[in-house]
Amino acid sequence: MKHGMKCTLVVLLGFVIWLCATAPAPAVLSYITNSATTDWKALSPFQPDNPVTLQLAQFDSSLGDLQQVYILLDSAEHATVSLENGSSNATASAYMSLIGNVKASAPSVSGFITTAPMLNTATVALGPNGQEEGLPTYNHTGSDFYSFGLLTAYDSDSRLLTTSLTPYIGTGTVGVDVDGQGGWSFSGTSDAAMGIAGFQGKGDVTIIYGYNAIPAPSVLGLAGLGFLALLYRRRMLQKLHRA
């Protein structure tokens, strides 16, 4: 009887150890998010060939097995903008336009993560320019002048990496280069003076690591250990009844 009980315990214990060791990886990924920003930078020298390098934390492989890297670039460009009609004719539909470009370069990403902040202002009515001797007079006042105030445009783009993830694994940082450019134009009048002040851009980079966490002992494994404890308790009770 004792020999049979010992064999049963050994078999069950071996099964529990095997069950814990071969427990499948979680079907649902765990995630870690890291972000960094360039803050607002003047669009000169914040432009191509002079990028801002952001350092973001790598994925610590002790947490599990990295499966994917999601990189998100959120961009913005802004400026305080005004428009003054230079024509001797009034206009009812003058407006300003911004066309921008902010891009990011990251390890294992083919090409660039590219965004295009763009906007068109609402149309405004401008009076005729008070010209002198046929030449426009720009004095930033009067019915021929309009200030749009601070205008901001936004855009975003992203990439999902599932291969070549080695540069993102470690205990240090991974660098992402961000740069941008942009330009303003006017429409609705044949001649105008644009006022562009504080023309700046920024790029926010977010990296999300999706990974399989190192599994804890399975519920079935813990249940097996509990069964062994109950079996041992029963054995002890049997001994007490026989005594």
C-alpha positions, 0 to 999 in steps of 0.5 A, a space after each residue: 500500500 505504501 509503495 502504491 501511494 508513493 508511486 501515485 504521488 510521484 506520477 501526479 507530481 511529475 504531471 504537475 511539473 510537466 503541466 507548468 513547464 508546458 503551459 501555453 503562452 498567453 493568447 492576449 498580448 501585454 503592452 508597454 507604452 513609451 512617449 517622447 516629444 520634440 517640443 515646439 521647434 522653429 521651422 528653421 533649423 527644425 527642417 530636413 537634414 537637421 533632425 531632432 533625435 528622440 530617445 525612447 526606452 527599449 523593451 526589457 526582454 526579461 518581461 517576456 517575448 517581444 512580438 510587435 512594435 507600434 510606432 506613432 507620430 503625431 505632428 503639429 505646425 503653428 504660426 501667428 498669421 495675418 493678411 493685408 490686401 495690397 490691391 486697390 480692389 476689395 476682395 470678399 474671399 481672401 484666405 491663408 493656407 498651410 502645407 506642412 511636412 513632419 517625418 520620423 525615421 526609426 530602426 527597421 522602418 522602411 522609408 519615413 513615417 510621414 505626416 502632413 499638417 495642412 489647413 485652409 483658413 476661413 475666407 475673410 473680406 478685405 477692403 481696398 488698399 489705401 495706395 499712394 501713387 499706385 503703390 500698396 501701403 502696408 500698415 497692418 491696420 484698416 479694413 484691408 488688414 486681417 489677423 487670423 491669430 494663432 493657427 495650428 494644424 495637426 496630422 498623424 501616421 504610424 507603422 506596425 513592425 512584426 519583424 526585425 525587432 532586435 534594435 528595440 530590445 535591451 535595457 537602453 534606448 532607441 533613437 527616433 529622428 524627427 524633422 519637418 518643414 512647411 510653408 504658407 500662401 494666400 489666395 483671393 487677392 492679386 496682391 497681399 502681404 503676409 505676416 507670419 510670426 512664430 512658425 514652429 513645428 513639433 513631433 510626438 513619438 509613441 512606441 508601444 511594445 506588444 509582448 507575450 509575458 512570461 507565464 506564471 504557473 497555470 491554474 491547472 498546475 496549482 489545482 494539481 498541487 492542491 490535489 496532492 495536498 488533499 491526498 497527503 492529508 487523507 493518507 495521514 488521516 488513515 494512519 490516525 484511524 489505524 492507530 
